[in-house]
Amino acid sequence: MNIFSRTDIHLFHWLFKKTNHKNCTLVRAISHTGDGHYYLILGIVLWFFEQEDGAIFLYTALLAYALELPLYLILKKCFKRDRPCDSLANLSAHISPSDKFSLPSGHTAAAFLMAYLLAHYYPSVTYLVYTWASLIGLSRILLGVHYPTDILAGAALGFSMSAAGLNLFVILT
């Protein structure tokens, strides 16, 4: 095992131990805010009630997610990295993961995609949304379903697909 993998696993253990034998209700709740349906609800609410940028935000977000989701699925199938709860001895996750593989983190990708777009259209919420997206990524480690590098890869995917969505939307309009 190389130093990169050892460091990733060591950092995972260090973070995951923070939740050993603890109530993870708050961590689960933070992770749950990264579930996809909440993004659609937010987009629709902004579309209805925010006259200046709500509609363009929704259209850009839908385009960015249309780019991100297939790439996310392809990456999962290419890397086929087992989740920590499946590959590390004597480790049980605090939640049941939605699929078998961990790289990249889909919750983190979606959260950073949304944070990037919200910060672009609504700069006053930049610190709030990036803090929230970071907490979603951290929660996935604390719950035992992702390694730190899964989170970094998810954040990079979210950033890049939101930027691509914004650029493509400009080209198309």
C-alpha positions as CSV (number, residue, x, y, z in Angstrom):
1,M,0.0,0.0,0.0
2,N,1.4,3.4,-1.0
3,I,1.7,6.4,1.3
4,F,-1.3,8.1,-0.3
5,S,-3.6,5.2,0.5
6,R,-2.2,4.8,4.0
7,T,-2.7,8.5,4.7
8,D,-6.3,8.3,3.3
9,I,-7.1,5.3,5.5
10,H,-5.4,6.9,8.5
11,L,-7.3,10.1,8.1
12,F,-10.5,8.1,7.7
13,H,-10.0,6.2,10.9
14,W,-9.1,9.4,12.8
15,L,-12.3,11.1,11.7
16,F,-14.5,8.0,12.0
17,K,-13.4,7.4,15.6
18,K,-15.0,10.7,16.5
19,T,-18.4,9.0,16.1
20,N,-17.6,5.7,17.7
21,H,-20.2,4.8,20.3
22,K,-21.8,8.2,19.9
23,N,-25.3,9.4,18.9
24,C,-25.0,10.3,15.2
25,T,-28.4,11.9,14.8
26,L,-27.0,15.3,13.9
27,V,-24.4,13.9,11.5
28,R,-27.1,11.8,9.8
29,A,-29.3,14.9,9.5
30,I,-26.5,16.9,7.9
31,S,-25.9,14.1,5.5
32,H,-29.6,13.9,4.7
33,T,-29.7,17.5,3.7
34,G,-27.5,16.4,0.7
35,D,-30.2,14.1,-0.6
36,G,-31.1,15.0,-4.2
37,H,-34.7,15.8,-3.8
38,Y,-34.0,18.8,-1.6
39,Y,-32.0,20.4,-4.4
40,L,-35.0,20.1,-6.8
41,I,-37.3,21.6,-4.1
42,L,-34.9,24.5,-3.6
43,G,-34.7,25.1,-7.3
44,I,-38.5,25.2,-7.7
45,V,-38.9,27.5,-4.7
46,L,-36.4,29.9,-6.1
47,W,-38.0,29.6,-9.6
48,F,-41.4,30.6,-8.1
49,F,-40.4,33.2,-5.6
50,E,-37.1,34.8,-6.7
51,Q,-37.8,36.9,-9.7
52,E,-34.3,38.0,-10.7
53,D,-32.3,34.8,-10.9
54,G,-34.6,32.0,-9.7
55,A,-35.5,30.6,-13.2
56,I,-32.0,30.9,-14.6
57,F,-30.7,29.2,-11.4
58,L,-33.1,26.3,-11.8
59,Y,-32.3,25.8,-15.5
60,T,-28.5,26.0,-14.9
61,A,-28.8,23.6,-12.0
62,L,-30.8,21.1,-14.1
63,L,-28.2,21.3,-16.9
64,A,-25.3,20.9,-14.5
65,Y,-26.9,17.9,-12.8
66,A,-27.6,16.4,-16.2
67,L,-23.8,16.6,-16.9
68,E,-22.7,15.5,-13.4
69,L,-24.9,12.4,-12.9
70,P,-23.8,10.3,-15.9
71,L,-20.1,11.2,-15.1
72,Y,-20.6,10.3,-11.5
73,L,-22.1,6.9,-12.5
74,I,-19.3,6.2,-15.0
75,L,-16.6,7.1,-12.4
76,K,-18.3,4.8,-9.8
77,K,-18.2,1.9,-12.2
78,C,-14.7,2.6,-13.4
79,F,-13.1,2.9,-10.0
80,K,-15.2,0.3,-8.1
81,R,-13.7,1.3,-4.8
82,D,-15.2,-0.5,-1.9
83,R,-16.6,1.6,0.9
84,P,-14.7,1.8,4.1
85,C,-17.5,-0.1,5.9
86,D,-17.1,-2.9,3.4
87,S,-13.3,-3.0,3.2
88,L,-11.9,-2.2,6.6
89,A,-12.0,-4.9,9.3
90,N,-14.3,-4.4,12.4
91,L,-15.9,-1.3,11.0
92,S,-19.6,-0.8,10.8
93,A,-21.1,2.3,9.1
94,H,-23.7,4.4,11.0
95,I,-26.0,4.3,7.9
96,S,-26.6,1.9,5.0
97,P,-25.1,3.3,1.8
98,S,-27.2,3.6,-1.3
99,D,-24.8,1.8,-3.5
100,K,-21.8,-0.5,-3.3
101,F,-18.9,1.8,-4.3
102,S,-17.5,4.9,-2.7
103,L,-15.4,6.9,-5.3
104,P,-16.5,9.6,-5.8
105,S,-19.0,10.7,-3.1
106,G,-22.2,11.6,-4.8
107,H,-23.6,13.5,-1.9
108,T,-20.5,15.7,-1.9
109,A,-20.5,16.1,-5.6
110,A,-24.1,17.3,-5.6
111,A,-23.6,19.5,-2.5
112,F,-20.6,21.3,-4.1
113,L,-22.4,21.6,-7.4
114,M,-25.3,23.3,-5.6
115,A,-23.0,25.4,-3.5
116,Y,-21.1,26.6,-6.6
117,L,-24.3,27.6,-8.3
118,L,-25.8,29.2,-5.3
119,A,-22.6,31.2,-4.7
120,H,-22.6,32.3,-8.3
121,Y,-26.2,33.5,-8.4
122,Y,-26.5,34.6,-4.8
123,P,-23.0,35.7,-3.6
124,S,-24.2,36.7,-0.2
125,V,-24.6,33.1,0.8
126,T,-21.2,31.9,-0.4
127,Y,-19.7,31.2,3.0
128,L,-22.9,29.5,4.2
129,V,-23.3,27.2,1.3
130,Y,-19.6,26.1,1.1
131,T,-19.6,25.4,4.8
132,W,-22.8,23.4,4.4
133,A,-21.3,21.4,1.4
134,S,-18.1,20.8,3.4
135,L,-20.2,19.5,6.3
136,I,-22.0,17.1,4.0
137,G,-18.7,15.7,2.8
138,L,-17.4,15.4,6.4
139,S,-20.6,13.7,7.5
140,R,-20.1,11.0,4.9
141,I,-16.7,10.1,6.4
142,L,-18.1,10.3,10.0
143,L,-20.9,8.0,9.0
144,G,-18.3,5.4,7.7
145,V,-19.4,5.3,4.0
146,H,-16.6,7.4,2.4
147,Y,-12.8,7.9,2.5
148,P,-11.5,11.5,2.5
149,T,-10.3,11.1,-1.1
150,D,-13.9,10.2,-2.1
151,I,-15.0,13.5,-0.7
152,L,-12.2,15.4,-2.5
153,A,-13.1,13.7,-5.8
154,G,-16.8,14.4,-5.2
155,A,-16.1,18.1,-4.5
156,A,-13.9,18.3,-7.7
157,L,-16.7,16.7,-9.7
158,G,-19.3,19.1,-8.3
159,F,-17.2,22.1,-9.0
160,S,-16.3,21.1,-12.5
161,M,-19.8,20.1,-13.5
162,S,-21.3,23.3,-12.1
163,A,-18.7,25.4,-14.0
164,A,-19.4,23.4,-17.2
165,G,-23.1,23.8,-16.7
166,L,-22.8,27.6,-16.3
167,N,-20.6,27.8,-19.4
168,L,-22.8,25.6,-21.4
169,F,-25.9,27.6,-20.4
170,V,-24.3,30.8,-21.6
171,I,-23.5,29.2,-24.9
172,L,-27.0,27.8,-25.3
173,T,-28.7,31.1,-24.5
